[in-house]
Amino acid sequence: MKYFSPDFLKFFKDLAANNNRDWFQTNKSRYEESVKKPFEIFVGELIKSVQKDDKNINIKPSEAIFRINKDIRFSKDKTPYKLNTSAIIAPGGRKSMHSSGIYVELGPEKLAIGGGIYMPEKELLNDIRELIAKNPKEMMKVLADKKFTEMWGEMQGEKNKVLHADFKKAAEICPYIYNKQFYYWVELNPKEILSEDLLKTIMSYYKASKPVSNYLAKAIK
């Protein structure tokens, strides 16, 4: 099924050149028809597809979708609107930054797909490191999963330069224990957004991430 028309991408291109409230209000009906409504339908279908695999996901599209309005309070860039639309399909929806699920971002520059634990708080970070330390070979095994490496590449995230002594032995086997973030990310050609296989493509990445997301979920209490 094709969810988006070419105007989905063109709207954001036009917005990039006119990123102000007056232009947006004048083109609000266009935004509703070409971006907001089809994205809500798409996210609804994506939720249904993921629910077949994860019964813990019981959210509505409105709970998964991020607002197009930017938070500009602490930003030098005062343009008010994002140039893409995005959502997190996870048990807590867009409020969930560290649970099994999948993040999607659609815009004229890229189709981005991501997952994992992006910004764990101190306690969760320690729990993840303790999980790795118990059996560092296990994490290396799930990260070496053929489908995961083919589609996602490798685990990403910033690293600590210094590690607690309790974790240094495990780090010799699994250097990812140094990570402060544990996420995976891929960017595809934005033309994929207009494809009839969009849902299928995103679900293939979701399924390929399951060995890693299931492993990380063991640390989430």
Secondary structure, DSSP 8 states (H G I E B T S, - for coil): -----HHHHHHHHHHHHS-SHHHHHHTHHHHIIIIIHHHHHHHHHHHHHHHTT-TT----HHHHB--SB---TT-S----B-SSEEEEESTTGGG-SSSSSEEEEE-SS-EEEEEEESS--HHHHHHHHHHHHH-HHHHHHHHT-HHHHHHT-S-B--B-SS--HHHHHHHTT-GGGGBS-EEEEEEE-GGGGGSTTHHHHHHHHHHHHHHHHHHHHTT--
